[in-house]
Amino acid sequence: MNNMNQMMKQVKKMQEQMLKAQEELGEKTIEGSAGGGVVTVTVNGHKKLLSVAIKPEAVDPDDIDMLQDLVLTAVNDAITKADELANKDMGKFTGGMKIPGLF
């Protein structure tokens, strides 16, 4: 019975550490860019888009499609980096397993 109590305490401690790590992810920022940095976006560790910066040279009224592609590429770049950060930060708790809904 004592082993069970100790195991439950360890599980509770791990859950608290995981919650703290998830909260800390939300405080971290990740930058993605496209077109050599003419479009830059910032997301947090929860993949929430925080900002979009577009340099004037990226704006061509005759080629809106290019600007849209640059924004899309920059956002996807930032989200990919946020996923990598989450996997790195949370992987220490999951042993590399991907647990749906965890992060």
Secondary structure, DSSP 8 states (H G I E B T S, - for coil): -HHHHHHHHHHHHHHHHHHHHHHHHHH-EEEEEEGGGTEEEEEETT--EEEEEE-GGG--TT-HHHHHHHHHHHHHHHHHHHHHHHHHHHHHHHTT---TTT-
